[in-house]
Amino acid sequence: RAANRFSERRRRGGSVNLELPETKMRVADGRVEITPLANLRSRDTVAEAMMMVGAAVAQFALVNDLPIPFTFQEPPEPLEVSDTLAGMFARRKTMRPSRQAVEPARHSGLGLDAYVRATSPLRRYLDLVTHQQLRAYLQGRLLLSPQAVVERIGASEAVTGSVRQAESLSRQHWLLVYFLQHKPWRGEGIVVDRFGSRATAMVPELAWEARMHLREDVDLDSTVRLSVNAVDLATLDAFVQAAV
């Protein structure tokens, strides 16, 4: 009930809810396994609980004047779209990346006036910095200065882009290996973007955005049959053919 109330509060604050396919990928005994993640209420509750922690820590820091790396996100470009998969894809393209600063600012995507990431200190360095500041305050020890926190934000930002790129390239590599192991792969995708004859189709079971050429009379949110005709691991390319 608390999570539902918090979700409604964020909705009133203008939060953006993107419901796009997600999957879990693992390699077991040399075989690539891709499992779709179900849209469960339990996952939503956990996500809301994590955001509740972030909002609470942010308020605690503001009340007690703690220098911590607040996370903020500028408002997306205004866009009227449907709640279909193509609409969600279009809305995601308008979203600006979140950033960190020692001064709080509004996180438009979450619909919160102040927010800090604090739930993953083993995985995200700035979450660890937040924990260190909280622990120092509660134990009465010397806090990092605002300038020291700014320097840690800069150090984190210097490598975050490379880490995300490595993760993305790794996922693309193993997806292509999956296609090689399931040759010839065939499935269905939903058209989520068009630019002339070029199109992007989302394959929900793989959370894969396949790019291809389509006839210009194929509408967004149409279902198309896809086949992967070839894979080039060196360039991380999959050669896709589509038929309506």
FIKOLZA-1660 file (N, C-alpha, C; in steps of 0.1 Angstrom, whole numbers, plus 5000, padded with zeros to 4 digits):
% residues 244
   i   px   py   pz ch aa at
   1 5008 4988 5000  A  R  N
   1 5000 5000 5000  A  R CA
   1 5009 5013 5000  A  R  C
   2 5020 5012 5007  A  A  N
   2 5029 5024 5008  A  A CA
   2 5035 5026 4994  A  A  C
   3 5039 5015 4987  A  A  N
   3 5045 5016 4974  A  A CA
   3 5034 5022 4964  A  A  C
   4 5022 5017 4965  A  N  N
   4 5012 5022 4956  A  N CA
   4 5009 5037 4958  A  N  C
   5 5009 5042 4971  A  R  N
   5 5008 5056 4974  A  R CA
   5 5019 5064 4968  A  R  C
   6 5031 5059 4969  A  F  N
   6 5043 5066 4964  A  F CA
   6 5042 5066 4949  A  F  C
   7 5038 5055 4943  A  S  N
   7 5037 5055 4928  A  S CA
   7 5027 5066 4923  A  S  C
   8 5016 5067 4931  A  E  N
   8 5006 5077 4927  A  E CA
   8 5011 5091 4929  A  E  C
   9 5019 5093 4940  A  R  N
   9 5025 5106 4942  A  R CA
   9 5035 5110 4930  A  R  C
  10 5042 5100 4926  A  R  N
  10 5051 5103 4914  A  R CA
  10 5044 5105 4902  A  R  C
  11 5032 5098 4900  A  R  N
  11 5024 5101 4888  A  R CA
  11 5019 5115 4888  A  R  C
  12 5014 5119 4899  A  R  N
  12 5009 5133 4900  A  R CA
  12 5021 5143 4898  A  R  C
  13 5033 5139 4901  A  G  N
  13 5045 5148 4898  A  G CA
  13 5050 5147 4884  A  G  C
  14 5043 5140 4875  A  G  N
  14 5046 5140 4861  A  G CA
  14 5056 5129 4857  A  G  C
  15 5057 5118 4865  A  S  N
  15 5067 5107 4862  A  S CA
  15 5064 5101 4848  A  S  C
  16 5074 5096 4842  A  V  N
  16 5073 5089 4829  A  V CA
  16 5074 5074 4831  A  V  C
  17 5064 5067 4827  A  N  N
  17 5064 5052 4828  A  N CA
  17 5066 5046 4815  A  N  C
  18 5077 5039 4813  A  L  N
  18 5081 5032 4800  A  L CA
  18 5079 5017 4802  A  L  C
  19 5070 5011 4795  A  E  N
  19 5068 4997 4796  A  E CA
  19 5074 4990 4784  A  E  C
  20 5087 4988 4784  A  L  N
  20 5093 4981 4772  A  L CA
  20 5098 4968 4777  A  L  C
  21 5100 4958 4767  A  P  N
  21 5104 4945 4771  A  P CA
  21 5117 4944 4777  A  P  C
  22 5119 4935 4787  A  E  N
  22 5132 4933 4794  A  E CA
  22 5134 4918 4794  A  E  C
  23 5147 4914 4794  A  T  N
  23 5150 4900 4794  A  T CA
  23 5162 4898 4803  A  T  C
  24 5164 4886 4807  A  K  N
  24 5176 4882 4815  A  K CA
  24 5184 4872 4805  A  K  C
  25 5197 4875 4804  A  M  N
  25 5206 4868 4795  A  M CA
  25 5217 4861 4803  A  M  C
  26 5219 4848 4801  A  R  N
  26 5230 4841 4807  A  R CA
  26 5235 4830 4798  A  R  C
  27 5248 4826 4800  A  V  N
  27 5254 4816 4792  A  V CA
  27 5257 4804 4801  A  V  C
  28 5251 4793 4798  A  A  N
  28 5252 4781 4806  A  A CA
  28 5257 4769 4797  A  A  C
  29 5269 4764 4801  A  D  N
  29 5275 4753 4793  A  D CA
  29 5276 4757 4778  A  D  C
  30 5280 4769 4776  A  G  N
  30 5282 4774 4762  A  G CA
  30 5270 4777 4755  A  G  C
  31 5258 4776 4760  A  R  N
  31 5246 4779 4754  A  R CA
  31 5240 4792 4759  A  R  C
  32 5236 4801 4751  A  V  N
  32 5230 4814 4755  A  V CA
  32 5215 4812 4758  A  V  C
  33 5211 4816 4770  A  E  N
  33 5197 4815 4774  A  E CA
  33 5192 4829 4776  A  E  C
  34 5181 4832 4769  A  I  N
  34 5174 4846 4771  A  I CA
  34 5160 4843 4776  A  I  C
  35 5157 4849 4787  A  T  N
  35 5144 4847 4794  A  T CA
  35 5137 4860 4795  A  T  C
  36 5125 4862 4790  A  P  N
  36 5118 4874 4792  A  P CA
  36 5114 4876 4806  A  P  C
  37 5115 4889 4811  A  L  N
  37 5111 4892 4825  A  L CA
  37 5096 4896 4825  A  L  C
  38 5089 4888 4833  A  A  N
  38 5074 4891 4834  A  A CA
  38 5071 4904 4841  A  A  C
  39 5061 4910 4837  A  N  N
  39 5057 4923 4843  A  N CA
  39 5048 4920 4855  A  N  C
  40 5055 4917 4866  A  L  N
  40 5049 4913 4879  A  L CA
  40 5047 4925 4888  A  L  C
  41 5036 4924 4896  A  R  N
  41 5034 4934 4907  A  R CA
  41 5046 4934 4917  A  R  C
  42 5051 4922 4919  A  S  N
  42 5062 4922 4929  A  S CA
  42 5074 4930 4924  A  S  C
  43 5077 4929 4911  A  R  N
  43 5088 4937 4906  A  R CA
  43 5085 4952 4907  A  R  C
  44 5073 4956 4904  A  D  N
  44 5069 4970 4906  A  D CA
  44 5070 4975 4920  A  D  C
  45 5067 4966 4929  A  T  N
  45 5067 4970 4944  A  T CA
  45 5082 4972 4948  A  T  C
  46 5091 4963 4943  A  V  N
  46 5105 4964 4947  A  V CA
  46 5110 4977 4941  A  V  C
  47 5107 4980 4928  A  A  N
  47 5112 4992 4922  A  A CA
  47 5107 5004 4929  A  A  C
  48 5094 5005 4933  A  E  N
  48 5089 5016 4941  A  E CA
  48 5096 5017 4954  A  E  C
  49 5099 5006 4961  A  A  N
  49 5106 5006 4974  A  A CA
  49 5120 5012 4972  A  A  C
  50 5127 5009 4962  A  M  N
  50 5140 5014 4959  A  M CA
  50 5140 5029 4957  A  M  C
  51 5129 5034 4950  A  M  N
  51 5128 5048 4947  A  M CA
  51 5124 5055 4960  A  M  C
  52 5116 5049 4969  A  M  N
  52 5112 5054 4981  A  M CA
  52 5125 5057 4990  A  M  C
  53 5134 5047 4990  A  V  N
  53 5147 5049 4997  A  V CA
  53 5154 5061 4991  A  V  C
  54 5155 5062 4978  A  G  N
  54 5162 5074 4972  A  G CA
  54 5156 5087 4976  A  G  C
  55 5143 5088 4976  A  A  N
  55 5136 5100 4980  A  A CA
  55 5138 5103 4995  A  A  C
  56 5138 5093 5003  A  A  N
  56 5140 5095 5017  A  A CA
  56 5154 5099 5021  A  A  C
  57 5164 5093 5014  A  V  N
  57 5178 5097 5017  A  V CA
  57 5180 5111 5012  A  V  C
  58 5174 5115 5001  A  A  N
  58 5175 5129 4996  A  A CA
  58 5170 5139 5006  A  A  C
  59 5158 5136 5011  A  Q  N
  59 5152 5145 5021  A  Q CA
  59 5160 5146 5034  A  Q  C
  60 5166 5134 5038  A  F  N
  60 5174 5134 5050  A  F CA
  60 5187 5142 5048  A  F  C
  61 5192 5141 5036  A  A  N
  61 5204 5149 5033  A  A CA
  61 5201 5164 5033  A  A  C
  62 5190 5168 5027  A  L  N
  62 5186 5182 5027  A  L CA
  62 5184 5188 5041  A  L  C
  63 5177 5180 5049  A  V  N
  63 5174 5185 5063  A  V CA
  63 5187 5186 5071  A  V  C
  64 5196 5177 5069  A  N  N
  64 5208 5177 5077  A  N CA
  64 5221 5183 5070  A  N  C
  65 5218 5189 5058  A  D  N
  65 5229 5196 5051  A  D CA
  65 5241 5187 5048  A  D  C
  66 5238 5175 5042  A  L  N
  66 5248 5165 5039  A  L CA
  66 5252 5166 5024  A  L  C
  67 5264 5168 5021  A  P  N
  67 5268 5168 5007  A  P CA
  67 5268 5154 5001  A  P  C
  68 5259 5151 4992  A  I  N
  68 5258 5138 4986  A  I CA
  68 5256 5140 4971  A  I  C
  69 5258 5129 4963  A  P  N
  69 5256 5130 4948  A  P CA
  69 5241 5128 4945  A  P  C
  70 5234 5139 4944  A  F  N
  70 5219 5139 4940  A  F CA
  70 5219 5135 4925  A  F  C
  71 5208 5128 4922  A  T  N
  71 5206 5125 4908  A  T CA
  71 5194 5133 4903  A  T  C
  72 5195 5139 4891  A  F  N
  72 5184 5146 4885  A  F CA
  72 5183 5143 4870  A  F  C
  73 5172 5147 4865  A  Q  N
  73 5169 5145 4851  A  Q CA
  73 5161 5157 4845  A  Q  C
  74 5166 5163 4835  A  E  N
  74 5158 5174 4829  A  E CA
  74 5146 5169 4822  A  E  C
  75 5136 5177 4821  A  P  N
  75 5123 5173 4815  A  P CA
  75 5125 5168 4800  A  P  C
  76 5118 5158 4796  A  P  N
  76 5118 5154 4782  A  P CA
  76 5112 5164 4773  A  P  C
  77 5114 5163 4760  A  E  N
  77 5107 5171 4750  A  E CA
  77 5092 5167 4750  A  E  C
  78 5083 5177 4750  A  P  N
  78 5069 5174 4750  A  P CA
  78 5065 5166 4738  A  P  C
  79 5058 5155 4740  A  L  N
  79 5054 5146 4729  A  L CA
  79 5041 5139 4733  A  L  C
  80 5031 5140 4724  A  E  N
  80 5019 5133 4726  A  E CA
  80 5019 5119 4719  A  E  C
  81 5020 5108 4726  A  V  N
  81 5021 5095 4720  A  V CA
  81 5011 5086 4727  A  V  C
  82 5008 5075 4720  A  S  N
  82 4999 5065 4726  A  S CA
  82 5007 5056 4736  A  S  C
  83 5000 5047 4743  A  D  N
  83 5006 5038 4752  A  D CA
  83 5010 5025 4746  A  D  C
  84 5010 5025 4732  A  T  N
  84 5015 5013 4725  A  T CA
  84 5030 5011 4726  A  T  C
  85 5035 5000 4721  A  L  N
  85 5049 4998 4721  A  L CA
  85 5057 5008 4713  A  L  C
  86 5051 5012 4701  A  A  N
  86 5057 5023 4693  A  A CA
  86 5057 5036 4701  A  A  C
  87 5046 5039 4708  A  G  N
  87 5045 5051 4716  A  G CA
  87 5056 5051 4727  A  G  C
  88 5058 5040 4734  A  M  N
  88 5068 5039 4744  A  M CA
  88 5082 5042 4738  A  M  C
  89 5084 5036 4727  A  F  N
  89 5097 5037 4720  A  F CA
  89 5100 5052 4717  A  F  C
  90 5089 5059 4711  A  A  N
  90 5091 5073 4708  A  A CA
  90 5093 5081 4720  A  A  C
  91 5086 5078 4731  A  R  N
  91 5088 5086 4743  A  R CA
  91 5102 5084 4749  A  R  C
  92 5107 5072 4748  A  R  N
  92 5121 5070 4753  A  R CA
  92 5131 5078 4746  A  R  C
  93 5129 5080 4733  A  K  N
  93 5139 5088 4725  A  K CA
  93 5139 5103 4730  A  K  C
  94 5128 5108 4736  A  T  N
  94 5128 5122 4741  A  T CA
  94 5134 5123 4755  A  T  C
  95 5137 5112 4762  A  M  N
  95 5142 5113 4775  A  M CA
  95 5157 5117 4775  A  M  C
  96 5160 5126 4784  A  R  N
  96 5174 5130 4786  A  R CA
  96 5181 5122 4796  A  R  C
  97 5194 5120 4795  A  P  N
  97 5201 5112 4805  A  P CA
  97 5201 5118 4819  A  P  C
  98 5200 5109 4829  A  S  N
  98 5201 5115 4843  A  S CA
  98 5215 5118 4846  A  S  C
  99 5217 5128 4855  A  R  N
  99 5231 5132 4859  A  R CA
  99 5231 5134 4874  A  R  C
 100 5243 5136 4879  A  Q  N
 100 5245 5138 4893  A  Q CA
 100 5251 5151 4896  A  Q  C
 101 5248 5157 4907  A  A  N
 101 5253 5170 4912  A  A CA
 101 5252 5170 4927  A  A  C
 102 5260 5179 4933  A  V  N
 102 5260 5180 4948  A  V CA
 102 5248 5188 4952  A  V  C
 103 5242 5196 4943  A  E  N
 103 5230 5203 4946  A  E CA
 103 5218 5196 4941  A  E  C
 104 5207 5195 4948  A  P  N
 104 5195 5188 4944  A  P CA
 104 5188 5195 4932  A  P  C
 105 5182 5187 4923  A  A  N
 105 5174 5193 4913  A  A CA
 105 5163 5182 4909  A  A  C
 106 5153 5187 4902  A  R  N
 106 5142 5178 4900  A  R CA
 106 5146 5166 4891  A  R  C
 107 5141 5154 4894  A  H  N
 107 5142 5143 4885  A  H CA
 107 5128 5141 4878  A  H  C
 108 5128 5146 4866  A  S  N
 108 5115 5146 4859  A  S CA
 108 5110 5133 4855  A  S  C
 109 5119 5123 4852  A  G  N
 109 5114 5110 4848  A  G CA
 109 5107 5103 4860  A  G  C
 110 5112 5105 4872  A  L  N
 110 5107 5099 4884  A  L CA
 110 5096 5107 4890  A  L  C
 111 5094 5120 4886  A  G  N
 111 5084 5128 4892  A  G CA
 111 5087 5132 4906  A  G  C
 112 5100 5134 4909  A  L  N
 112 5105 5137 4923  A  L CA
 112 5113 5150 4923  A  L  C
 113 5111 5158 4933  A  D  N
 113 5118 5171 4934  A  D CA
 113 5133 5169 4939  A  D  C
 114 5135 5158 4946  A  A  N
 114 5149 5155 4950  A  A CA
 114 5150 5140 4951  A  A  C
 115 5162 5135 4946  A  Y  N
 115 5164 5120 4945  A  Y CA
 115 5178 5117 4946  A  Y  C
 116 5182 5106 4952  A  V  N
 116 5196 5101 4952  A  V CA
 116 5196 5086 4951  A  V  C
 117 5205 5081 4943  A  R  N
 117 5206 5066 4941  A  R CA
 117 5214 5061 4954  A  R  C
 118 5208 5052 4961  A  A  N
 118 5214 5048 4974  A  A CA
 118 5213 5033 4976  A  A  C
 119 5207 5025 4967  A  T  N
 119 5204 5011 4970  A  T CA
 119 5214 5001 4965  A  T  C
 120 5224 5006 4958  A  S  N
 120 5234 4996 4952  A  S CA
 120 5248 5000 4954  A  S  C
 121 5252 5001 4967  A  P  N
 121 5266 5005 4969  A  P CA
 121 5277 4995 4965  A  P  C
 122 5273 4982 4963  A  L  N
 122 5282 4972 4958  A  L CA
 122 5284 4973 4943  A  L  C
 123 5274 4980 4936  A  R  N
 123 5274 4980 4921  A  R CA
 123 5277 4994 4915  A  R  C
 124 5273 5004 4922  A  R  N
 124 5274 5018 4917  A  R CA
 124 5283 5026 4927  A  R  C
 125 5294 5032 4922  A  Y  N
 125 5303 5039 4931  A  Y CA
 125 5296 5051 4938  A  Y  C
 126 5288 5058 4931  A  L  N
 126 5282 5070 4938  A  L CA
 126 5272 5066 4949  A  L  C
 127 5266 5054 4947  A  D  N
 127 5258 5049 4958  A  D CA
 127 5267 5047 4971  A  D  C
 128 5279 5042 4968  A  L  N
 128 5288 5039 4979  A  L CA
 128 5292 5052 4986  A  L  C
 129 5294 5063 4978  A  V  N
 129 5298 5076 4983  A  V CA
 129 5286 5081 4992  A  V  C
 130 5274 5079 4988  A  T  N
 130 5262 5083 4996  A  T CA
 130 5262 5075 5009  A  T  C
 131 5265 5062 5009  A  H  N
 131 5265 5054 5021  A  H CA
 131 5276 5059 5030  A  H  C
 132 5288 5062 5025  A  Q  N
 132 5299 5067 5033  A  Q CA
 132 5295 5080 5040  A  Q  C
 133 5289 5089 5033  A  Q  N
 133 5285 5102 5039  A  Q CA
 133 5274 5099 5050  A  Q  C
 134 5264 5091 5048  A  L  N
 134 5254 5088 5058  A  L CA
 134 5261 5082 5070  A  L  C
 135 5269 5072 5068  A  R  N
 135 5276 5065 5079  A  R CA
 135 5284 5075 5087  A  R  C
 136 5292 5084 5080  A  A  N
 136 5300 5094 5087  A  A CA
 136 5291 5103 5096  A  A  C
 137 5280 5107 5090  A  Y  N
 137 5271 5116 5097  A  Y CA
 137 5266 5109 5110  A  Y  C
 138 5261 5097 5108  A  L  N
 138 5255 5090 5120  A  L CA
 138 5265 5087 5130  A  L  C
 139 5278 5085 5127  A  Q  N
 139 5288 5082 5136  A  Q CA
 139 5295 5094 5141  A  Q  C
 140 5291 5106 5137  A  G  N
 140 5297 5118 5142  A  G CA
 140 5311 5121 5136  A  G  C
 141 5314 5115 5125  A  R  N
 141 5328 5116 5119  A  R CA
 141 5328 5128 5109  A  R  C
 142 5339 5131 5104  A  L  N
 142 5341 5142 5094  A  L CA
 142 5335 5138 5081  A  L  C
 143 5327 5147 5075  A  L  N
 143 5321 5144 5062  A  L CA
 143 5330 5148 5051  A  L  C
 144 5328 5142 5039  A  L  N
 144 5335 5147 5027  A  L CA
 144 5329 5161 5024  A  L  C
 145 5338 5170 5019  A  S  N
 145 5333 5184 5016  A  S CA
 145 5325 5183 5003  A  S  C
 146 5317 5193 5000  A  P  N
 146 5310 5194 4987  A  P CA
 146 5320 5192 4975  A  P  C
 147 5331 5199 4976  A  Q  N
 147 5341 5198 4965  A  Q CA
 147 5346 5184 4963  A  Q  C
 148 5348 5177 4974  A  A  N
 148 5353 5163 4974  A  A CA
 148 5342 5154 4967  A  A  C
 149 5329 5156 4970  A  V  N
 149 5319 5149 4964  A  V CA
 149 5318 5152 4949  A  V  C
 150 5320 5164 4945  A  V  N
 150 5320 5168 4931  A  V CA
 150 5331 5161 4924  A  V  C
 151 5343 5160 4930  A  E  N
 151 5354 5153 4924  A  E CA
 151 5351 5138 4922  A  E  C
 152 5344 5132 4931  A  R  N
 152 5340 5118 4930  A  R CA
 152 5329 5116 4919  A  R  C
 153 5320 5126 4918  A  I  N
 153 5310 5125 4907  A  I CA
 153 5318 5126 4893  A  I  C
 154 5328 5134 4892  A  G  N
 154 5335 5135 4880  A  G CA
 154 5343 5123 4877  A  G  C
 155 5349 5117 4887  A  A  N
 155 5356 5104 4885  A  A CA
 155 5347 5093 4880  A  A  C
 156 5335 5093 4886  A  S  N
 156 5325 5083 4882  A  S CA
 156 5320 5085 4868  A  S  C
 157 5317 5097 4864  A  E  N
 157 5313 5100 4851  A  E CA
 157 5323 5097 4840  A  E  C
 158 5336 5098 4844  A  A  N
 158 5347 5096 4834  A  A CA
 158 5347 5081 4829  A  A  C
 159 5341 5072 4837  A  V  N
 159 5342 5058 4833  A  V CA
 159 5328 5052 4831  A  V  C
 160 5318 5059 4835  A  T  N
 160 5304 5053 4834  A  T CA
 160 5300 5050 4820  A  T  C
 161 5303 5060 4811  A  G  N
 161 5300 5058 4797  A  G CA
 161 5307 5045 4791  A  G  C
 162 5319 5043 4794  A  S  N
 162 5327 5032 4789  A  S CA
 162 5321 5019 4794  A  S  C
 163 5317 5019 4807  A  V  N
 163 5311 5007 4813  A  V CA
 163 5298 5003 4806  A  V  C
 164 5290 5013 4804  A  R  N
 164 5277 5011 4797  A  R CA
 164 5279 5006 4783  A  R  C
 165 5289 5012 4776  A  Q  N
 165 5292 5007 4763  A  Q CA
 165 5296 4993 4762  A  Q  C
 166 5305 4989 4772  A  A  N
 166 5310 4975 4773  A  A CA
 166 5299 4966 4775  A  A  C
 167 5289 4970 4784  A  E  N
 167 5278 4961 4787  A  E CA
 167 5269 4959 4775  A  E  C
 168 5267 4970 4768  A  S  N
 168 5259 4970 4756  A  S CA
 168 5265 4961 4745  A  S  C
 169 5278 4962 4743  A  L  N
 169 5285 4955 4733  A  L CA
 169 5285 4940 4736  A  L  C
 170 5287 4937 4749  A  S  N
 170 5287 4923 4754  A  S CA
 170 5274 4917 4751  A  S  C
 171 5263 4924 4755  A  R  N
 171 5250 4919 4753  A  R CA
 171 5247 4916 4738  A  R  C
 172 5251 4925 4729  A  Q  N
 172 5250 4924 4715  A  Q CA
 172 5257 4911 4710  A  Q  C
 173 5269 4909 4715  A  H  N
 173 5277 4898 4711  A  H CA
 173 5270 4885 4714  A  H  C
 174 5265 4883 4727  A  W  N
 174 5259 4871 4731  A  W CA
 174 5245 4869 4724  A  W  C
 175 5239 4880 4720  A  L  N
 175 5226 4879 4713  A  L CA
 175 5229 4873 4699  A  L  C
 176 5240 4877 4693  A  L  N
 176 5244 4872 4680  A  L CA
 176 5248 4857 4681  A  L  C
 177 5255 4854 4692  A  V  N
 177 5258 4840 4694  A  V CA
 177 5245 4832 4695  A  V  C
 178 5235 4837 4702  A  Y  N
 178 5222 4831 4703  A  Y CA
 178 5216 4828 4690  A  Y  C
 179 5217 4838 4681  A  F  N
 179 5212 4835 4667  A  F CA
 179 5219 4824 4660  A  F  C
 180 5233 4824 4662  A  L  N
 180 5241 4813 4655  A  L CA
 180 5237 4800 4661  A  L  C
 181 5233 4799 4674  A  Q  N
 181 5230 4786 4680  A  Q CA
 181 5215 4782 4676  A  Q  C
 182 5208 4792 4671  A  H  N
 182 5194 4789 4667  A  H CA
 182 5191 4791 4653  A  H  C
 183 5201 4789 4645  A  K  N
 183 5201 4791 4630  A  K CA
 183 5192 4780 4623  A  K  C
 184 5183 4785 4614  A  P  N
 184 5180 4798 4611  A  P CA
 184 5169 4804 4621  A  P  C
 185 5172 4815 4627  A  W  N
 185 5163 4821 4637  A  W CA
 185 5152 4828 4630  A  W  C
 186 5139 4825 4634  A  R  N
 186 5128 4832 4629  A  R CA
 186 5118 4836 4640  A  R  C
 187 5112 4848 4639  A  G  N
 187 5103 4852 4650  A  G CA
 187 5095 4864 4645  A  G  C
 188 5088 4870 4654  A  E  N
 188 5080 4882 4651  A  E CA
 188 5084 4894 4658  A  E  C
 189 5083 4905 4652  A  G  N
 189 5086 4918 4658  A  G CA
 189 5075 4928 4656  A  G  C
 190 5075 4939 4664  A  I  N
 190 5065 4949 4663  A  I CA
 190 5072 4962 4658  A  I  C
 191 5067 4968 4648  A  V  N
 191 5073 4980 4642  A  V CA
 191 5071 4991 4652  A  V  C
 192 5082 4997 4656  A  V  N
 192 5082 5008 4666  A  V CA
 192 5087 5021 4661  A  V  C
 193 5093 5021 4649  A  D  N
 193 5099 5033 4644  A  D CA
 193 5100 5032 4629  A  D  C
 194 5098 5043 4622  A  R  N
 194 5099 5043 4607  A  R CA
 194 5106 5056 4603  A  R  C
 195 5114 5055 4592  A  F  N
 195 5120 5066 4586  A  F CA
 195 5122 5062 4571  A  F  C
 196 5112 5066 4563  A  G  N
 196 5112 5061 4549  A  G CA
 196 5110 5046 4549  A  G  C
 197 5119 5039 4541  A  S  N
 197 5119 5025 4540  A  S CA
 197 5126 5018 4552  A  S  C
 198 5133 5026 4560  A  R  N
 198 5140 5020 4571  A  R CA
 198 5131 5019 4583  A  R  C
 199 5132 5008 4591  A  A  N
 199 5123 5007 4602  A  A CA
 199 5131 4999 4613  A  A  C
 200 5125 5001 4625  A  T  N
 200 5130 4993 4637  A  T CA
 200 5118 4985 4642  A  T  C
 201 5121 4972 4645  A  A  N
 201 5110 4964 4650  A  A CA
 201 5115 4958 4664  A  A  C
 202 5107 4958 4674  A  M  N
 202 5110 4953 4687  A  M CA
 202 5106 4939 4687  A  M  C
 203 5115 4930 4691  A  V  N
 203 5112 4916 4694  A  V CA
 203 5110 4914 4709  A  V  C
 204 5098 4913 4714  A  P  N
 204 5096 4913 4729  A  P CA
 204 5103 4902 4736  A  P  C
 205 5103 4890 4730  A  E  N
 205 5109 4878 4736  A  E CA
 205 5124 4879 4738  A  E  C
 206 5130 4888 4730  A  L  N
 206 5145 4890 4731  A  L CA
 206 5149 4904 4736  A  L  C
 207 5139 4913 4738  A  A  N
 207 5141 4927 4740  A  A CA
 207 5151 4933 4730  A  A  C
 208 5149 4929 4718  A  W  N
 208 5159 4932 4707  A  W CA
 208 5152 4942 4698  A  W  C
 209 5160 4952 4694  A  E  N
 209 5155 4962 4684  A  E CA
 209 5162 4959 4671  A  E  C
 210 5155 4953 4662  A  A  N
 210 5160 4949 4649  A  A CA
 210 5158 4960 4639  A  A  C
 211 5168 4963 4631  A  R  N
 211 5167 4973 4621  A  R CA
 211 5167 4967 4607  A  R  C
 212 5158 4972 4598  A  M  N
 212 5157 4965 4585  A  M CA
 212 5150 4975 4576  A  M  C
 213 5148 4971 4563  A  H  N
 213 5140 4978 4554  A  H CA
 213 5126 4972 4552  A  H  C
 214 5116 4981 4551  A  L  N
 214 5102 4977 4550  A  L CA
 214 5095 4985 4539  A  L  C
 215 5084 4979 4534  A  R  N
 215 5076 4987 4525  A  R CA
 215 5070 4999 4533  A  R  C
 216 5069 5010 4526  A  E  N
 216 5065 5023 4533  A  E CA
 216 5050 5022 4537  A  E  C
 217 5042 5012 4533  A  D  N
 217 5028 5012 4537  A  D CA
 217 5026 5004 4550  A  D  C
 218 5037 5000 4557  A  V  N
 218 5036 4992 4569  A  V CA
 218 5035 5002 4581  A  V  C
 219 5024 5002 4589  A  D  N
 219 5022 5011 4599  A  D CA
 219 5029 5008 4612  A  D  C
 220 5031 5018 4620  A  L  N
 220 5037 5015 4634  A  L CA
 220 5028 5006 4641  A  L  C
 221 5034 4998 4650  A  D  N
 221 5027 4988 4658  A  D CA
 221 5022 4976 4650  A  D  C
 222 5025 4975 4637  A  S  N
 222 5022 4963 4629  A  S CA
 222 5032 4952 4633  A  S  C
 223 5027 4940 4632  A  T  N
 223 5035 4928 4635  A  T CA
 223 5041 4923 4622  A  T  C
 224 5055 4921 4622  A  V  N
 224 5061 4916 4610  A  V CA
 224 5069 4903 4614  A  V  C
 225 5070 4895 4604  A  R  N
 225 5078 4882 4605  A  R CA
 225 5092 4885 4602  A  R  C
 226 5101 4881 4611  A  L  N
 226 5116 4884 4609  A  L CA
 226 5124 4871 4608  A  L  C
 227 5135 4872 4600  A  S  N
 227 5144 4861 4600  A  S CA
 227 5158 4867 4600  A  S  C
 228 5167 4861 4607  A  V  N
 228 5181 4865 4607  A  V CA
 228 5189 4856 4597  A  V  C
 229 5193 4862 4586  A  N  N
 229 5199 4855 4575  A  N CA
 229 5214 4853 4577  A  N  C
 230 5221 4862 4584  A  A  N
 230 5235 4860 4586  A  A CA
 230 5239 4868 4598  A  A  C
 231 5251 4865 4604  A  V  N
 231 5256 4872 4616  A  V CA
 231 5271 4874 4613  A  V  C
 232 5275 4886 4617  A  D  N
 232 5289 4890 4616  A  D CA
 232 5294 4894 4630  A  D  C
 233 5300 4884 4637  A  L  N
 233 5304 4887 4651  A  L CA
 233 5315 4898 4652  A  L  C
 234 5324 4899 4641  A  A  N
 234 5334 4909 4642  A  A CA
 234 5329 4923 4642  A  A  C
 235 5318 4925 4635  A  T  N
 235 5312 4939 4634  A  T CA
 235 5300 4940 4643  A  T  C
 236 5296 4929 4649  A  L  N
 236 5284 4928 4658  A  L CA
 236 5271 4932 4650  A  L  C
 237 5270 4926 4638  A  D  N
 237 5259 4929 4629  A  D CA
 237 5251 4916 4627  A  D  C
 238 5237 4918 4627  A  A  N
 238 5228 4908 4623  A  A CA
 238 5221 4913 4610  A  A  C
 239 5220 4904 4600  A  F  N
 239 5214 4908 4588  A  F CA
 239 5199 4902 4588  A  F  C
 240 5190 4912 4589  A  V  N
 240 5176 4908 4591  A  V CA
 240 5167 4910 4579  A  V  C
 241 5158 4901 4577  A  Q  N
 241 5149 4902 4566  A  Q CA
 241 5135 4902 4572  A  Q  C
 242 5126 4910 4567  A  A  N
 242 5112 4911 4573  A  A CA
 242 5102 4909 4562  A  A  C
 243 5091 4903 4566  A  A  N
 243 5079 4902 4557  A  A CA
 243 5067 4905 4565  A  A  C
 244 5057 4912 4560  A  V  N
 244 5045 4916 4567  A  V CA
 244 5036 4904 4567  A  V  C
% end
